[in-house]
Amino acid sequence: DSEGGLYVCMNTFLGFGREHIERHYRKTGQCVYLHLKRHVRQKVPGASGGALPKRRNAKLFLDLEISSDLNSDDFEYEDEAKLVIFPDHYEISLPNIEELPALVTIACDALLSAKSPYRKQEPDSWEEELQASKHAKTLVQLDNGVRIPPSGWKCSKCDLRENLWLNLTDGSVLCGKWFFDGSGGNGHAMEHYKETGYPLAVKLGTITPDGADVYSFDEEEPVLDPHIAKHLAHFGIDMLQMQVTENGLRDNDIKPRVSEWEVIQEAGVKLKPMYGPGYTGMKNLGNSCYLNAVMQAIFSIPEFQRAYVGNLPRIFDYSPLDPTQDFNTQMAKLGHGLLSGQYSKPPMKSELIEQVMKEEHKPQHNGISPRMFKAFISKGHPEFSSNRQQDAQEFFLHLINLVERNPVGSENPSDVFRFLVEERTQCCQSRKVRYTERVDYIMQLPVAMEAATNKDELIAYELKRREAEAARRPLPELVRAKIPFTACLQAFSEPSNVEDFWSSALQAKSAGVKTSRFASFPEYLVVQIKKFTFGLDWIPKKLDVSIDMPDFLDISHLRARGLQPGEEELPDIAPPIVIPDDPKGIYCLILPSLDIDESSVMQLAEMGFPLEACRKAVYYTGNLGAEVAFNWIIAHMEEPDFAEPLVIPAFGEVASSGAAALGAVGLDNQPPEEMVAIIISMGFQRNLAIQALKATNNNLERALEWIFSHPDPEEESDPSLDTVDMENNANANILAETGSEGPRIKDGPGRYELFGFISHMGTSTMSGHYVCHLRKEGRWVIYNDLRVCASERPPKDLGYIYFYHRIPS
């Protein structure tokens, strides 16, 4: 605004801009505010005093910081503070101990010296500045003739080829230590130091013209080596010629550029920057590119634009006194930052001329920092609240869950993603079937590796690669498996075996198969390519494949058909209570559908959770998918038996937390709140969820079946229920507009057009980098954190998550 600065309410200590301060005063009656303003002065090298006399105001926003370096040596800052009294807007300059009461002066001083919530998090967001090693200057290097090749590295004491470290004294190449997530090595580099005392090692694959990752075993921390170029040259490594790639190869060894990092980021191509509404970048807060990519895709959808940016005045008017803890306010603010164009402006011609004359290029003051948004949306979440890299697909589902729980108006924007999946399970022996439906938001496609169209090339490449590694020569040009999209679609629709299937027709275990179809087609279809899997050694890995994803997709043939003529349904009989071979004689309760969806187990295990905990989560949530099981994990991960093997709770333990998760009836005959929340998150009303759980003895899977088979359930007879719900659940009216006929869906034709995709670079969801490509105004645009440019070669074949929009009939 023209005044600039930030107004802080001295009662609530919340900040507001000029355009909102009057509204806050009228809403709350709070009349005393602290007005903070920062003046920015640009230094002039060589000038007297080093500063221009002209000042310009620097706007202070709650979170939408401009992406310029506020600590740059090119600028000086002068802060101004005033006390403002409403309604007359009377100003008192600070400090002023004569006119102000002592209590007000103390409050102002405390506020001015305090850090804002997101500033408090900043030290955790950046790595500690590295110090030069005490060994760097006096390091002794042995003249033993060792020369390190540009590729084909292997630990000299084992066969590991990753996480390798070059000892800068004798040139030994050894593996690092083993980490909890399955990565790392056998610790041979550390053993070598203990045997020899050679202190410094550099990680192979991190060497670039700008430096390298160096570790000091003696100082037990990462360090700087000011003489790294000299130390590497001793072993034949020219830093100026090294370019980092995913395999640590030199740039000259890959022509043309085919590495995943280069292709997805469109490296080597001069891209034209894009400016204006909808072309705003987002600052990377350490490892928040997964959040940036997902939010760029989300706010390219009109329904989300209308719900949050279109309703921005109403959301701000009715926001709580603490807007930092309000989901809708944070979504509206982020959406406004991305779509308004205020933070994406092209440089002035005068600035460009100045840069050319000075032969320098300064980054533009464009883009926003989603620090407050990330702090809120990840609050209480053990993974998203960290600074580690995360899975974009898991964050997308987490975001949809929050959208569901925080309604904004009568339209829920997440309705555009929701669809129903019909699962048909057949007993192979009796041939009888059971049809069930569940809610989902993502279509997960398996990678049909067996259908690769270039198998001969892959075999030849693998042979050449092994020969090159054995001979320590440069690796051959990468050959990526080419998988037809039709093969992945066919693999999705094929029947899958159901482990430990209990047939109600036979009253015994039997072989069973399950097929999935679309009971409804969403307005926006989100397709995830399941690239992440486990190797034979149970170490997570990523499939580096190329899939010919179509611009136009027709999945009409996957429409569910329901019970067919001649098919006989499996009886609705629960498995019996059995007595295990237990010396204590404890009765064991076995619930219906004891088969565990191993695909969901693997999805959770890929995130780093213990395998047994993942199995329990999927089992206790009735095989309703990885997202629901993830919520169970978050709620139970502090329990002492969290990672213990799955044990069916005893019949007499219905009051325990485990039995509550299984759906046991509580003493007050009220369903467990956790199960109620799961059903609400799927799009059903709270009273309907409670009624269904009561009718099915709190069995989650059967409760969902009951909801679909009772389109007109009876009204809840307990008159106090609504009062209790409103008091205990702030989102009790999340589905007040929808009635009780089931989850909201926007069914229609199954024909779609691609408008965006998110790509991942790296070997694991917990590392690497995410980039988003979106089709806007007839052309593709790449969103790489703060960098927003017109795309020249959109890598549609290497994407991880794809966004399709329904084609109107």
N, C-alpha and C positions, 0 to 999 in steps of 0.2 A: 504494500500500500504506500501512499505518498508519504506518510509519517515514518514508516519503517519501525522496526523494533518489536518487542514482545511485552505484553502486559501480563503480570503475575498477580493473581488475587492473593492478598495478604491473609485471607482467612483459610482458603483451601489450598494455596500454593500451587495452583494450576495455571498454565500459561495460555494466552489467547492472542490472536492477531487483532489488528485495528478493526477489521470488519466484524469481529465476533464479540468484542469487549462490551459494546452497548447491549447486545442481546443477553450476555451473561449477567450484566448488572440488573436488567429488567427482570430476568428470570429468578435471580437469587436474592437481590437486594443488597449484595455485598458492595460496599462503596469505596473501599481503599485498595488501590492497586499500585504495584511497582512497575514503572515503565523503563525497560531496558533497551538501549540502542547502541549499536556498535558502528563507529565510523572507520572506514578503510582508507588508508592513504598509501598510494603507490610510491615506492622509493625510486629515485633517479640516481643511477650510479655516478659518483663523482660530484653531485650537486651538494651545495652547502646544506648541512642538516639531513641530507639524504631523503627528503620527502617533498612532494608537491603541496602547495598551499591549498589546492582545491580538494574538497572532501566529497565523498559520495556515500550514501547510506548503504549498509549491508543488511538485508532483511534477515531477521532471526526467526526461523520456523521451529515448530515443535519437533519436527523430525525430517521434513523435506529439505535437507541441507543441499546446497549446491555442491557439486562434486569437486570444486576447486580445492587446492591444498591450502587450508586456512593457516598453516604454519610456514608458508612459503617465505623465503627471505626477501621476496620482491614486495612484500606488503608490511605496513605497520598498522596497529589497531589502537583505537582509543574508545573506551567504553563510557557511556553516559547513563546515569540512573536518576530517575525522578519519582517522587511519590505523587500519585494522581488521585484526587478526591472527586467522586461522582455525587450528584448528577451534573455539577457545574464544571467538571473537568479542570478543577483547580490544581495547579502543578507546584510542587516544592522540590527544588533541586537538592540532591544529596551529595555529600554529607551535610547535614544541617542539625546540629545538636541544640540550637537555640530555640527553634520553633516547634520541634517535635518532642513528644513525651519520651522518656527513657525507654519504655517498653517497645515503642514503635521503632526507635533507633536500633535497639538490640535485634529486633526481628528483621529489619532491613539488612543489617550487617551479616546476620546469619544466612539470609537468603542469598546475598551477593557472593558469599564465600563458599556456598554449597555447590555440589555438582548435581546436574540433572540426572534423572534415572538412566538415560541412555549413555550419558557421559561416564557414569560409574562403570558401565560395562566395557568401555573402550579398552582399558588395559588388558582385559581378557581376550579381546578380539585380535590383538596383534602379538606377534612373537617378540620375545625379549631381544633387544638389540645384541647382536653377537659381538664378542670381544676378540681381539687378535690373540692368537695363541702365543704363549711364552716360548714355545719351541720353534716357531716359524722362522725367526731370524737366524738361529744357530743350528737348524736341522742338518744332520749329516746324512748324505745320500751315498749309498754304496755304488761303486763303479763296477757293477757285475754284468753289464751288457744287456740287461733286461729291456725289451722293447714291447710296449703294449699295443696290440692290434686294435683297429677301430671297431671290431665286433667279434662275436664268437667267444665271449668271455665265459669262464667256468671256474668255480672254486677249485683251488689246487688240492684241497683235501677231501672234497666230496663232489657230487655231480650237479649241485645246484647252479642255476644260471641266472638267478634273480637276487636282488639285494646284495650285490657284490661290492667290496671295498678294496681299493688299491692302496697298499701301504706305501707311504711316500719315502721310506728309507730304503727298502730292498726291492720294491716293485711286486711284492706278493699280492695275488688276487684271491681274496677269501670272503666267505659269506658272513653276513651280519647275524644278529641274534634273532631268536624265534619270538614272535609276538602272539598275543592272545587271540587275534583274529585269524590265525592260520598262516599269516604271511611271515616273511623274514627268512631265517636260515638256521644253521646249526652252531652259530657262535664261534666259528673258526677264526675270525678276525681278532676277537678278544683273546682267544687262546694263544694266538701268535704274539700278541702284545705281551702277555704274561711270560712267554718263553724268551722273548728277545728284548722287550722294553722299547721297541720302536713306537713312538707316541702318536703320529699323525696318519690318518687315512682319508682318502677322498672317495666318494661314492661314484661308481661308474654309471654313466647315463645322465648325470647331472651337470656335466662339464659343458659350459657355453662360453662364448667370448666375454660374458659378464662375470663369470666366476664359477664356483662349484660348491657342493656340500662337503665340508671338511669336519671331521670329528677328532677330538683329542682324547685318547684313552686315559692318559695321565690326568687331565683336567676333568674328565668325565662329563663333557658337554660339547655341543657343536661350537665351532670356533671359526674365526676368520684367519686366512693365511695370506698375508699381503704379498707373499712371494710365490703364490700358487702357479703362475705361468712358468716361472723358472723351475719349480719342482716338478711340474708335469713334463716340461721339455726334456728333463733328464731321462725320462722313459719314452721319449719319442712322440709325445702328445702335444700338438700345436693347438692351443686354446682358441686362437683366432679362426681356425678352420672348423671348430666343433660347433654343431647345432644340436640342441637337445631334441630327441624324438622319443616315442614311447618305448623303443628298444635300445636307446642310447647310441644309435648309429649316427655317423657324420652325414651332413646334408648331402655331400657328394655321392654317398652310397645309395641314395634313393632318387632315381630319375626315371620317369616323372614322379612328382610327389604323390604318394599313395597312402601314406600313413593316416590313420584315423584322425589324429590331431590336426594335420594339415588340411585334409579334405573337408572336414566338418566346419572348421573355422575359416575355410576358403583362404588359406595362407598363400602368399605369393601372387595374389590378385589385388590390384588396386581398386578398392571398393569406395563408392561414392557415399559420403555421410548423408543421412536423412534427418530432417528437422521438422518440427511442428507437432500438432496434436496427434497422439498415437505413435509418435516416434521418439519417445523419451527413454533413455537408458536408466539402469539401476546399478548403484554401486555394489560391488562385491564386498560383503562384510567379513572377509576371511575365507569362508567356504560356503557362501550363501547363493551360489549360482543356481542350485536346484530350485530355490525359492524364486529367484528372479525369472527363470525360464517359465515356470508354471504360472506366475502372476501375469506375465506378458501375454500368455495364451488365454488366460481367464478373462482379462479385460479387453481382449479383442472380440469377445462375444457380446452381441447387443443386449441380451437379457441381463448380463451382469453390469453392463454400462448403465442401463436404465435403472436397475435396482439400487445401485449405490451412487453413481455420479448424478444420475437424473434426480434422485431423491436426496441429494446432498443437503440442501437447505433444511428439509424436514428432519433429516437424521441429526444434523447439528443442533436444531432447535430443541429436539426431544432427547438429546444425549444426556447421560447421567452427569452428576457433578464432577466425576472423575472420568473424562473421556478416554484417558489412556488405557482404561480397563474395559472399554466397550468395543466389541467386535465390529459392529456396523460402522461406528465412527472411524475406526482404523481402516476398514475396507474403503469407505467413501473417500477418506483423505488420500490413500494410496492411489485409488482410481483417478481422482482429480489430478494428482501429480503426473500420472502417466498420460492422461487424455487431454489435459487443458492446453498443452503446448507451452506453458510458462517456463518450463525447465528444459526446453529443447529449441533453442534459437540459433540460427546460423551466425557466424562471426561477422562483425561489421567490416566493410571494405577497408576502412582505415586500419583496423587491427590486422587484417591480412597483409596490407602493404607494409605495416611496421614489422611483421614477422619476417617478410621476405627481405626487407632492408637489413634487419638484424641477423638474418640467416639462422633463425631459430623458430621453433614451433612450440607454442604453449598449449596445453590442453584447454579446451573450451569449458566454460563454467556451466555445463549442462548435466542433466541427470539428477536423480534423487537418491537419497540414502534411506532404505527401508528399515532403519535400526529399531524404531519404536514398534513398527508393525511386526517385525520378527520377534522382538521381545515379548509381545503380547500373544501372538499366535502359537508360540512354542512354550509358553509358560507352563511349567509342570510336566512337560514332555521330556523324558530322559535323553532322547536323541536330538530332536529339533532344537532344543534349548542349548545344545552344545555348539562348538565351533567346528565340528567335524562335518565332512561331506555326507549327504544323505541321499536316499533314493527319491527321485522326483515323483515316481508313481505313488509311493507311500505318502509323500507330502500332499499330493493331489487329493488322495482319499481323506487325509486328515483335514484338509481345507473344506472339502464337501461336508464332512461331518460337522464342522463348526458352522457352516452356512445353514445346515439343517436345524441346528440347535438355536440359531439366532435369527428368527424371521424378520424380514423387513418388508412391511406392507403386505398386501394380499398375494403378491407374486413371489414365489420362491425360485430364485434363478437356477438352483441346482436341479430343478425339475427337468431341465433340458438334457441332463446326462442320465437320468434314471430310466432303467428298463427292467423288465421281468424276464427271468430265465426259467424255462421249463426243463426240469430234469426228469428223465424217464429211466427208471431202474428196473431191470428185468432179472428174474431168477432163471438161471440157465437150465435148471432141472425141471421146474414146474411150468416154465414159460409164462408165468404170471408177471404182471407189471405194477409199478406204482408211479404215479405222476405227482410231482411236487413243484412248487414255484418259489423262487427267491428273488430278492431285489439285488441289482448290481449296477455299477457305474462304469466299468471298464471291460472291454472285450480283450481277453488275454490270448494271444496266438502263440502256439509253440513253434520253434524253429525246426523245420523238417530237414535236418542235415543229410539224411539219406537220399534226398531228392536233388542234391546239388547237380547242376548241369555241367560243371567243369571238373569232374572227378579226376580225369587224367592229368589235368594241369596241377591239381592239388597234390596228387601223388608225386609228380615230378618235382614240384617245388619243395615238398617235404624232404625228398632225397637230397636235393641240392643244398637245402638249409643244413641238414645234418652233416653233409660232407664239408661245407664251409666252416661250420663250428668246430669240427674235428681238426681241420687244417688251419683254423684260426685265420680264415680269410673273410673279407666282407660278405655279408649275407646276400643272396640273390634278391631280385625285385619281388616284393610281396605279391602273393596270389591269394585273393580273398574268395571264399566259397560263395558261389552265386546260387541263391535259393529262389525258386519261383514262388510268388505270393500264393498262387493257387494251391501249391502243395501245403503251405502253412494253413490255409483255410480248410483244406481237406482234413488235415491232422486235427484241427479243432473240432470238426463235426463227427469224427470217427468215434465209435464206442470205446470206452475205457473200462478196464477191469476194476471191480470193487473188492478191496481186500477185506477179508473176514466178514463177508456178507451173511447176515442172518435172515433166512427166508421165513416169513410168517406163514407161508403156505406149507412148508415142510416142518416148521417148528424146529429148525436146526440150521447150522451153517451150510452154505452152499456157494457155488460160483455165481457171481452177479456181474452184470455190465451196466454201464450208465452212459447215456447220451444227453447232450445239452442242446437246446434250441431257444430261439428268441420268442418269448410269449408276447413281447412288444418291441418295437424299434424306437430308439430315442431320437430326439430332435438333433442332438449332437452325439456322434459315435466316437468314443475314445478307444483307440486300439493300442495295446501294449505288446511289443515283441519281446517274448520271454528269452532274452539273450543271456541272462545270468543263470548259471547252473552249478553243479558240483562235479569235480573230476573224480577219477577212481580213488584218489587219495582223500576225498571229502574236503578238499580245499576249494573254496568258491572261485569260479572262473567265468570269464565272459566270452561268448562266441563272437568272433570277428567275422561277420557275414554281410553280404550284400543281398537285399531283398527288393525285388522290383515292385515296390508299393505303387498301386494304381492311383491316378488322379481322380478317377471315377470308380466307385465301388458299389456293387449290387449284391446284397446278401439276402434277397427276398426268398431264396430257396431254403434259408435257415429258419423260416417261420415255423413255430410250433403248431402241431395239429391236434394235440390232446389225445384222449382215449379213442382208439380206432375200433371200428367194427370187428368183432371176433376176438378182441383182446379181453382178458379177464384180469381184474385187479387183485393184487395181493391183499389178503385179509388184514384189517387194522387190529392186529394183535401184538401186544408188547411181549418182548422176550420174558421168560419166567425168571423168578428169583432163584438163583442157584447157590448151592453151598460149596465153596471152594475147599480144596484139600488144605485146610488151615488148622494147625493144632489148637488154636484158640476157639475154633468153631464159630468164627464171625460170619454172619450172613452178608452176602455181597449183592448189591443192587446193580443190575445190568439194565441200562436204558435202551430204548429202540435205536436202531441205526448206529451200532457201535463201530461201523467202518470209519476209519480216519482218512480224510482227504490229504494224501501225502504231498500233493502239489502245494497246498496251503502251508503244510509243515515246512516244506523246502523254502517257500517264500519268506517265512518268518526266520528260518535258520540263516538265510543269506544276510539278514540284518544283524546277525551276531548273537542272537539269543540261543541259549542251550537247547539242544535238540529235544530232550525230554520235556522241557517246558513248552516248546512249540507243539508237541504232540498233545500235551494236556490242554493247551489253549484251544486247539482245534476240536478236541473231543468235548470239552466242557461247553463249547458254544455251538454244538450240534452241526459241525461241518458247514457253517454258514459263510465261509470265506475267510481270507487272510485278514481283512480289515476288522471284522468282528472279533476274530481271535486275537488280533493285535491289542484291541481295547482290553481284553481279558488279561493279557500279559502285563499291560501297564498297571492294572488294578491289583495284580497279585505278585509282582516281581520282588517285593520286599519280604515276602513270606519265606520262612527258613527252608521249607521243602520245595521251593520254586523249581529247582533244577533236578529234583528227585524223579525217579521213574514213575510213570503213570500207574496209580493204584486206585481201583474202584472203591469209593468210600463205603464204609460198612453201613448196613441198614439202620443201625441204631445211632448213626452219626448225622442225622438229618439237620441237626441244629448247627453243625459246623459250617465254616465258610466254604469248604469244598462242596458240601451237600447243597448249600445255597446256590453255588454255581451250577450244580447239576439240576436244579429246579425243585429241590425238596420244599415241602410246605412248611412255612414258619409257624410259630405258635400263635401268631395273630392272624393267620390265614391270609396274610398279605404277600403277594409275589415279591421276590427279591428285587430291590430297586435297580440293581445292575441289569437284570434281564428286561425290566420295563424300559430302561434307557436304550437298550439294544434295539428293541422293536420300534420305539419312537424314532430312532435315528434312521430307520428304514422308510419312514414316511407315514406311520400310522398314528392315530390319536392315542393319548395316554389312557383314557378310560377303556378304549378298545383293547389296548395291550394288556391291561389289568384283567379285563373280563376273559380274554383268551387264555391267559396263564392260569387263572383260577379254574377254567373249564377243563384244562388239560393237566392238572396237577403240577403246574409250573414246569412243563416240559417245553423247552424253547422251540424245537422243531415242530412238535405237534401243535403248539400254539399258533405258529404261522399257518399251518394247514387249516386250523380251525377258523382263522380270520378269512382265508380265501373261500372256505366252504360256508360261511355265514355272512352273506352280503348285507343283511339287515339284523344285526345283533340287538338284543334287548338293551334298553338304557340302564345304566348303573343305578341301582335302587338306593344306594347309600347316599343320603343327602349331604353328608359331611365330606364326601369324597372330593368334590370340586373345591371346597374350601381348603382342604389339606393339600390338594395338588397345587393350588395357586400359591400357598404359603411356602411349600417345599420345592417347587419347581418354577423357576422364573420363565421357563419356556413352555408352560402348560398349554398355551394357545398356539403352539407352532403350526398346528394343522386345523385351526378353527374354521378355516374357509373351505375345507375339503370334504367334510362329512366323513362317514365311516365306511365308505365302500371300498377301501383299500388304498394302497400307496398311489400318489399322484403320478401319472405317466402321460407322456405326449406321444402316443402311438401314431404311426403313419407308414408310408412306403419305406422299403429297405434300400433305397438308392441314395448314395452320398457322393459328395465332392470334397476332396482334400483342401484344407485351408491353413494347416499349420502342423508342425512337428517339432518335437524336442529330441535332441541328440545327446548322447553321452560319449565322452572320450575317457578311456582308461580301462583298467582291468577289473574294477570292482565298483559297486554302487557307493562304497565308502571312501572312494578316492576319485581322482579325475576331475572332469569339468563338464558342465552342461551348457548347451547353446540352443536357442529357440529360433526357428524360421517361421514367418507368418506371411501369408499372401494378402497384401493390402493394395487397393486401388490398381488391381491388374498386374501387380508385380510382386516378386518375393523379396522379403526384407529379413536380414539377419540381426538378431538381438543377442549380442555377446556382452552381457553386463552393461557397462556404460557405452559400449560401442554399438551404434545403430546405423546400418548401412544398407544400401540396395544390394541384394544378393545377385551374383553373377552365375554361380554354379551351385544351386541348392542341392545338397547331398541327400535327396529323398530316399535313397536306398540304404542309408546308414542310420536312420532314425531309430529312436527307442520308444517314444510315445507319439501317436499320430492323432490328429483332430480332424474329423469329418463333419460336414454339415449336410443335413438332409436336402435333397433336390426336390423342390416343390413339384407336385404332380401337374 
